[in-house]
Amino acid sequence: MDVKTQSHGGSPPAADGARTGESWGGFAWFLVKLLLAVLAFRVFVFSPFSIPTESMLPRLMTADYLLAAKWPYGISRHSLPFDLALPEGRLLPRTPERGDIVIFKHPVDGQDYIKRVIGLPGDRVAVVSGQVVLNGARVARVEVADVLVPVSANTGCGWGGVAGRGADGEVCRYTAFRETLPNGRAYTVLEFGATQADSVSERVVPPGTLFVMGDNRDSSLDSRFPAEAGQGVRFVSQDLLVGRAAVIVWSTDGSAQWLNPVSWFAAARWDRIGNTL
């Protein structure tokens, strides 16, 4: 028996042009949502930074790429991409802890700096013969085994180091100390020898500011020096904080060649990637 097809009433199928318009509109809305998600992540969660100098050796090396957590100290205009204008101050502010590695804007030229928090508001800080004195008591410091820093295209041997050969190539040997703050935070600092910055008279950290130092003590422009563009920072306002260094996500010795993808992997410092701070 033949089966007859019947046409049903109702609207005709949408035209190809309408479907294309809806597809482009949906894709555009997806891009908007993706952009908002990336922006929110960048503002409130993590932001990438690279290490340009050796002032935080041995914990951080030149060309370490890390993520900084944005939320620990509150959100300010410095948390936004391109430093978009916002009222001064921070939303949900919180003071860092001694020993935190913080990223902040230089108080004069606005460049990104990274240092370790040593003194909090109200603390009395001095440096005597290279040893930090906090609130009248010397911060515990003991000499440890020399630190061997691999020498590479982006990491040289500082004036206080001794060049030599290691198991994997050329290294620079530095005298090192283990420093422990009153709250128990401990870290390794390098010592090059006697410098003018080894003696700093006692000063009181003003309200709302921090006293910061680099772990590479004789190669760091920090709170021991006056705030000048490209130089020291004196006391760092907490409103200039960008975030707390969290984890190293990539590290390279500087030997990679853009046109040689194999060199990208050979140049990676694999043992540093994933290290938390």
C-alpha positions in Angstrom: 0.0 0.0 0.0 1.3 3.3 -0.9 1.9 5.8 1.8 1.2 9.4 1.0 3.2 12.1 2.6 1.3 15.1 3.9 2.6 18.6 4.3 2.1 20.1 7.7 1.4 23.7 8.5 3.7 25.9 10.6 6.7 28.2 10.0 9.2 27.4 7.3 12.7 26.4 8.3 15.0 29.4 9.1 17.0 30.8 6.3 20.7 30.2 6.1 21.4 33.8 6.7 19.5 33.8 10.0 21.3 30.7 11.2 24.7 32.3 10.3 23.8 35.5 12.2 22.8 33.5 15.3 26.1 31.5 15.1 28.2 34.6 14.9 26.3 36.2 17.7 26.8 33.2 19.9 30.5 33.1 19.1 30.8 36.8 19.9 29.1 36.3 23.3 31.4 33.3 24.0 34.4 35.6 23.4 33.0 38.2 25.7 32.5 35.7 28.5 36.0 34.3 28.0 37.5 37.7 28.1 35.6 38.5 31.3 36.7 35.2 32.9 40.4 35.9 31.9 40.1 39.4 33.3 38.6 38.2 36.6 41.4 35.6 36.9 44.0 38.3 36.2 42.5 40.7 38.7 41.5 38.5 41.6 43.4 35.3 41.4 46.9 35.1 39.7 49.0 37.2 37.5 52.3 36.2 35.7 55.6 37.9 36.4 59.2 37.3 35.3 62.4 37.8 37.3 64.7 40.3 35.6 67.6 40.5 38.1 69.6 38.4 40.6 68.6 40.3 43.7 66.6 37.3 45.0 69.2 34.6 44.5 69.3 31.8 45.4 65.5 31.5 45.8 64.7 33.2 42.5 66.9 33.3 39.4 66.9 35.6 36.4 64.2 34.4 33.8 62.2 32.5 36.4 58.5 33.0 35.4 56.1 32.9 38.3 52.5 33.4 39.2 51.7 35.9 41.9 48.6 35.4 44.0 46.4 38.6 44.0 44.0 38.0 46.9 46.3 37.7 50.0 46.8 41.4 50.5 43.6 42.8 49.0 42.7 44.2 45.6 44.0 47.7 44.4 44.3 49.5 41.1 47.7 47.8 40.8 45.9 44.5 40.5 44.3 45.6 37.2 46.0 45.2 33.8 47.7 48.4 32.7 47.2 49.9 36.1 43.7 51.2 35.2 42.7 54.1 37.3 40.8 53.3 40.5 40.5 55.0 43.9 43.6 54.7 46.0 43.7 52.0 48.7 42.8 48.3 48.7 39.6 46.3 48.9 39.8 43.7 51.8 43.3 44.8 52.8 45.6 42.5 54.7 49.1 43.0 55.9 51.8 40.5 54.6 53.6 38.3 57.0 57.3 38.5 57.7 59.1 36.4 55.2 56.6 36.7 52.4 58.0 37.3 48.9 56.0 40.2 47.6 55.7 42.0 44.2 55.0 45.7 44.4 55.2 48.9 42.4 58.3 51.0 42.9 57.2 54.1 44.8 58.9 56.5 42.3 59.0 55.0 38.8 56.2 52.4 39.2 58.3 49.5 38.0 57.6 46.0 39.3 59.9 45.0 42.2 60.1 41.7 44.1 61.6 41.4 47.6 61.1 39.7 50.9 59.2 41.3 53.8 61.4 41.8 56.8 59.7 44.6 58.8 56.1 45.3 59.5 54.4 48.6 60.5 55.8 49.7 63.9 58.9 47.4 63.7 62.3 48.8 64.5 64.8 47.6 61.9 68.5 48.0 61.6 71.4 46.2 60.0 74.7 45.6 61.9 77.7 44.0 60.2 75.3 42.5 57.6 73.0 41.0 60.2 69.4 42.2 60.5 68.3 43.5 63.9 64.6 43.5 64.4 63.0 45.2 67.4 66.3 45.2 69.2 67.1 41.5 68.7 69.5 40.1 66.1 67.6 37.9 63.6 69.0 34.4 63.9 71.5 33.6 61.2 73.9 30.6 60.8 76.3 29.9 58.0 75.4 27.0 55.8 77.1 25.2 52.9 78.1 27.4 50.0 75.4 27.9 47.3 76.4 26.8 43.8 74.5 28.8 41.1 74.8 27.6 37.5 76.3 30.2 35.2 74.4 30.6 32.0 73.5 33.2 29.3 71.3 35.1 31.7 73.0 34.4 35.1 76.6 35.5 35.6 79.0 35.2 38.5 78.6 38.2 40.8 81.6 40.1 42.3 81.2 38.2 45.6 81.2 34.7 44.0 84.0 32.3 43.0 83.8 30.8 39.5 84.3 27.1 39.2 83.2 23.9 37.6 80.3 21.8 38.8 78.9 18.4 37.8 76.8 20.0 35.0 79.1 22.8 33.9 80.3 26.2 35.1 79.0 27.4 38.5 79.4 30.4 40.8 80.1 29.6 44.5 78.6 32.0 47.1 78.9 32.1 50.9 75.4 31.6 52.3 73.6 31.9 55.6 70.3 30.6 56.8 68.2 33.4 58.3 65.2 32.7 60.5 62.7 35.4 61.4 60.8 35.6 64.7 57.8 33.9 63.2 59.8 30.9 62.2 60.1 31.7 58.5 63.6 30.7 57.3 65.4 31.2 54.0 68.9 31.4 52.5 70.7 34.6 51.9 73.9 35.2 50.0 76.9 37.2 51.4 79.4 38.8 49.1 81.5 40.6 51.7 81.6 43.9 53.5 79.6 46.7 51.9 78.2 50.1 52.9 74.7 48.6 53.1 75.9 46.1 55.8 75.4 48.9 58.4 72.0 50.7 58.5 70.9 52.7 61.6 67.7 51.7 63.3 64.5 53.1 61.7 60.9 52.6 62.6 58.6 51.2 59.8 55.8 53.8 59.4 52.1 52.7 59.5 50.8 51.2 56.3 54.3 50.4 55.0 56.8 47.6 54.8 60.6 47.1 55.1 61.8 44.8 52.4 65.1 43.2 51.4 66.5 41.0 48.7 67.9 37.6 49.6 71.0 38.4 47.6 71.9 41.0 50.2 74.9 42.7 48.5 73.1 42.9 45.1 69.7 44.2 46.0 68.3 47.8 46.0 65.7 47.7 48.7 64.5 49.4 51.9 68.1 50.1 53.0 68.4 52.7 50.3 66.5 56.0 49.6 63.5 55.7 47.2 64.8 56.8 43.8 63.8 55.8 40.3 65.6 52.6 39.3 67.2 52.4 42.7 66.1 51.7 46.3 62.6 51.8 47.7 63.0 52.9 51.4 59.6 52.0 53.0 57.0 50.4 50.6 53.4 51.5 51.0 51.1 48.5 51.2 48.8 50.2 48.7 51.6 49.5 46.1 51.4 45.7 46.6 50.5 43.7 43.5 50.6 40.2 45.0 52.5 37.4 46.8 54.9 35.2 44.8 53.3 31.8 44.7 54.8 29.3 42.2 57.5 29.1 39.5 55.7 28.0 36.3 58.7 28.2 33.9 62.4 28.9 34.0 65.1 29.3 31.3 68.8 29.8 31.3 68.6 32.1 28.3 70.3 29.9 25.8 67.1 29.2 23.7 66.9 30.2 20.1 63.6 31.2 18.7 64.1 29.4 15.4 65.2 26.2 17.1 62.4 24.6 19.1 64.6 21.9 20.4 66.7 24.6 22.2 63.6 25.7 24.1 63.5 22.4 26.0 67.3 22.3 26.4 67.3 25.8 28.0 64.6 25.0 30.5 65.6 24.7 34.2 63.3 21.7 34.7 64.2 21.3 38.4 62.8 24.8 39.2 59.4 24.5 37.4 56.6 23.9 39.9 58.5 25.1 42.9 56.2 26.9 45.4 57.4 30.1 47.1 
